Amino acid sequence: MEARGFIVQPTYRVRGGVPIVQLWGRLASGEAFLVEDDRFRPYFFAPEAKVAAIPGAPDLRVEPSPLRSLRGEALVRITAQVPAAVPPLRERIRKAGGEVLEADVRFPTRYLIDHGIGAGLTIRGDPEPGHGLRRFRNPELRPSEGAADLRTLSLDIETSPDAGRIYSVALAGGETAEVHLQSEHPVEGAIVHADEAALLAGTLERIRELDPDVLLGWAVVDFDLRVLARRCEVLRVPFHLGRTDDPPRFQQDPGFTRRTRADVPGRVVLDGVDLAREALRLPDYRLETVARHVLGRGKRIDQSAPDKAAEITRMFEEDPAALVAYNLEDAVLVPELLAREGLLDLTIERSRLSGMPLDRVSSSIASFDRVYLPELRARGYVAPSVDLERKGALIQGGALLDPVAGLYRRVAVFDFKSLYPSLMRTFQLDPLAHGRAGKDAIVAPNGARFAREGAILPGILERFMDGRAAAKQRGDRHADQSIKIMLNALFGVLGASSCRFFDAEVANAITGFGQQTLHWTREAFESLGVRVLYGDTDSVFVELGAGDRAGFAESLRDQVQDAIAERIRREYRVEPRLELELERIFDRLLLPRLRGARGSRAASGSKKRYAGFVDGQLVLVGLESVRRDWPEVATRLQQGMLERLFGDEEVEPFVREVVDAVRAGRLDDELVYSKRLRKGTLDRYTRGAPPHVQAARKLPGRAPRSVRYVITRRGPEPVSVGVPLPDDIDRAHYVERVLRPVAEGILCEIGSGFDRAMGQPTQLDLL
């Protein structure tokens, strides 16, 4: 038979000393499947000249390879019996003065790359007899688009305040919406179990019966699954959550994020909070906040209750039906909000695009490997292993043209479409092309040299960009967004020292060409007699003046693009792939002054900050209104002032109105700050603790990722949603530290200031 499927989890097991690749997933026909292949062995490479450094062992096979390193060295291929033998072997070779290549590619990933398979595959072979799971032994595999009608199940548990006892577990997905409750009596809407051990065993059995491909939840790994694992261990209940009897394993990613993952046999776990954090900009990422933002409703619990954990216990003891309803709603909210925002579909599409497992699509470096390594191999080359001891290097940023601060009418914004990918396509900016540059090379502004032919990335980028154009044409926003994410990540990957292809010369060549392009663009506009007000990386802001704005702007775009293209052809002898777009025309634009600047810098513009007005809508970038660490009252004041400024209405009366309301206590609910603990734990803040850390240290138990607090006359105090605010809020702090700087940044453009707006005499008034 032949069947198409989507891979949910690529992994492996060792049986009788033989490694067996396991590909778990869901067939297009609806059945779960498992492919097992025991014919593949782990391998890596080493330079042929360093063969003496390879230790002899009966279970190793060392043979010449037709492949070459990026430096052109002849290689040998070293094959081990099991994956676990590779890490100690590569370390022994390194200590003996040798070098290893591609010795850190995970065994299942190596299998998929060598078979040309991404997230989808076609299986040709007969499954073993039996019902349910379709099990294939050593079938023939081919790549495929991979239909992905995956089964999902959202899981949420309710516990005692110390998580030392599980009261109930809710399951929601597809036609399933049920709550398993610990109770000796029937409870409406619940499946009851006599004690906690029975609750755990019954819930786990039910999950395996439903057989989801994807387990969802909110903080599901760090809370729900860890608590389940701990309680199963205490109560001696087998923690059989996957498609085998092996218990889940918890792993923490290296690097800055330190994200925790749960490895559940045959399934994948996706945490809703991680998906939301990548896609949405919100003051915090509690389920209550995200659900209300996306769905317009939140958790079914009394938000005024001072202690939510105690309220859950009260419901369990006094009103179990209410606990059941609350628990189920938490489980239902997660898949609903993910569906509303298309976040699960986006994750699946990113998996299709990169070939990465669903829970690792945001790993940009690994995604780059999955795309680049097969292309490199097809050209006869092998990549280096990651150098864990390599230090980073200074990577230049995008160019910034100094803003001309002020208030303007009719300003056009021109933007290069996918600037860095377009530059990489134009100038062959690629690790392989950099390593193979000859005499007739393309020389970047930083001096890096690139071969004119044979580059890999331009072809990959062209394929992605064509795919994105096709996705836009057919209205597939998930494919469009996933390709955009992948395109944007390519430059950052090449500039990361943890990437096997990291090369500061390549990364700085990309940004160097970008800086040059932005300066050439300004020169081209100014040669046409128009004024450039600001520029940032790939965008320029141009003052149009009066007249036919749209027609004039399009004419400018055409002339500037032609001028830049001709300059590239003349100076580099390559065909430009840059496309300049007219992004929008602002009716009004404010480029704010640099805050706190004095003397000659008093009129300097503030970079990466502006406010525009187009088609009756405000567009805000970098201002307090769109920053998560400013209280809501800053948004009220700033947006209200800008709407009046751009509408040619009086601004000062509105400033007085907001300030008076704050002083009178009518806007206390808008004075709450929300800020993340970026260092992770409180003990890592050793000197000069900022206000949010001071507030967090007053909270009982473990501090949350994001701290909500207000400034009182006693200093920063933590606050909770639904709990009354302290009655000694320092409102003068908010007037002077929040409202004054926000107002001053706008009032100065109309020749006023905060004191004057408040009717107070200023120094000039007294002269």
Number of C-alpha atoms within 10 A of each C-alpha: 7 11 15 21 27 28 32 28 24 23 18 17 14 13 9 5 9 15 22 23 25 20 22 27 28 26 25 16 11 13 14 25 22 23 21 20 18 16 10 17 17 21 23 22 28 30 21 18 13 16 15 12 17 21 12 10 8 7 10 17 14 17 13 14 16 11 19 21 17 18 13 13 15 16 25 23 20 20 19 20 18 20 19 13 14 20 11 10 17 22 14 16 19 14 11 14 12 19 23 25 21 18 22 17 19 12 24 20 21 21 18 21 20 12 15 16 20 25 29 24 24 20 22 16 15 15 17 11 10 8 8 10 18 19 20 21 16 18 17 13 19 15 17 18 16 20 19 22 14 19 16 22 25 29 25 25 25 23 18 16 15 8 17 12 14 22 26 28 26 28 27 24 21 12 6 13 16 20 26 25 34 25 20 10 10 14 16 12 17 22 20 20 21 12 14 20 18 17 22 27 17 15 22 19 15 14 17 14 10 16 21 23 24 20 22 28 28 26 18 23 23 15 15 20 21 16 19 21 20 14 20 18 12 11 12 11 17 15 20 20 23 21 20 12 11 13 16 20 12 14 13 11 11 9 8 9 10 11 13 15 21 21 19 21 20 25 24 23 23 25 21 22 19 15 18 19 13 10 11 13 13 16 22 18 19 15 21 18 17 24 20 14 14 16 13 11 13 18 19 15 17 12 15 12 15 14 14 16 15 13 17 24 18 14 16 22 12 11 13 24 17 18 26 26 19 19 28 28 20 26 27 22 25 25 24 15 22 20 13 11 16 15 19 22 17 21 22 24 22 27 25 25 22 22 27 28 23 22 22 16 23 20 14 20 19 20 23 21 23 23 18 17 18 19 17 18 15 10 14 14 21 24 23 20 18 19 13 10 8 10 9 13 15 10 19 15 14 19 20 18 19 16 24 19 21 18 17 18 18 20 24 26 21 23 21 20 17 16 23 23 23 23 21 22 23 18 29 26 30 24 21 23 24 22 15 18 18 13 8 10 19 23 15 21 16 15 13 20 25 28 22 20 12 16 24 20 23 20 14 16 19 14 11 19 19 13 16 22 14 14 17 15 11 11 11 12 16 21 25 23 17 23 24 15 14 20 19 15 18 19 18 15 22 24 23 19 19 18 21 22 24 21 20 19 21 27 26 25 27 31 24 22 22 22 22 15 21 22 17 16 23 21 15 19 20 14 11 11 8 15 17 23 22 22 25 18 21 21 23 24 23 23 20 22 15 9 9 9 15 15 10 14 21 15 11 20 19 14 15 22 19 15 16 19 17 15 14 18 12 11 9 15 13 16 14 18 16 20 16 20 16 19 13 15 24 24 16 18 25 24 25 25 25 18 16 9 13 10 6 7 12 13 17 19 22 18 20 16 17 19 20 23 21 15 8 10 10 17 13 17 14 13 18 21 20 16 16 16 16 20 24 22 23 25 19 14 21 19 19 15 23 22 17 14 20 22 13 9 11 12 22 21 11 15 22 15 12 20 21 15 13 21 15 11 13 11 16 19 14 16 23 21 23 22 19 17 18 13 11 15 13 16 9 11 15 7 6 8 13 10 18 23 22 19 21 24 16 12 14 7 9 10 17 14 17 18 24 24 25 28 23 17 14 9 14 22 23 23 20 17 13 13 12 12 19 14 10 12 20 18 21 16 14 20 17 13 11 18 23 18 18 22 22 17 19 24 20 14 17 13 8 15 20 23 13 14 18 15 10 10 11 12 7 6 8 6 5
